Amino acid sequence: MKHSEFWAAMEAAFGDRATSVAADLVLGTLDHRTGEQALAEGEPPRRVWEAICEAQQLPDELRWHHRRERPRRR
């Protein structure tokens, strides 16, 4: 997962609150860091996304948002 895919998935799941969730939600599975802190310290975006999905009990349609087919650019 790329950082851009992480933020797109966050926006799909949390809308306007995406940056607040990343900045404020403390994730026990990431050594009690926020998603924002974990990313800044080099944690892979996929691991941060998975921790947020678990903590917020996101449904599968949101959890796998970054894996959806996208139209190809010409």
Residue pairs with C-beta under 8 A, 6 or more apart in sequence:
1 9
1 44
1 45
1 46
1 49
1 66
2 45
3 39
3 45
5 45
5 66
6 39
6 45
6 46
6 48
6 49
6 66
7 18
8 65
8 66
9 49
9 62
9 65
9 66
10 18
10 19
10 21
10 22
10 49
10 52
11 18
12 62
12 65
13 52
13 56
13 58
13 62
13 65
14 20
14 21
21 35
21 52
21 56
22 34
22 35
22 36
22 39
22 52
23 34
23 35
23 36
24 34
25 34
25 35
25 52
25 55
25 56
26 32
26 33
26 34
27 33
27 34
27 35
27 38
27 48
27 51
27 52
27 55
28 55
29 51
29 54
29 55
30 38
30 43
30 47
30 48
30 51
31 38
33 41
33 43
35 48
35 51
35 52
38 47
38 48
38 51
39 45
39 48
49 66
52 58
53 62
53 63
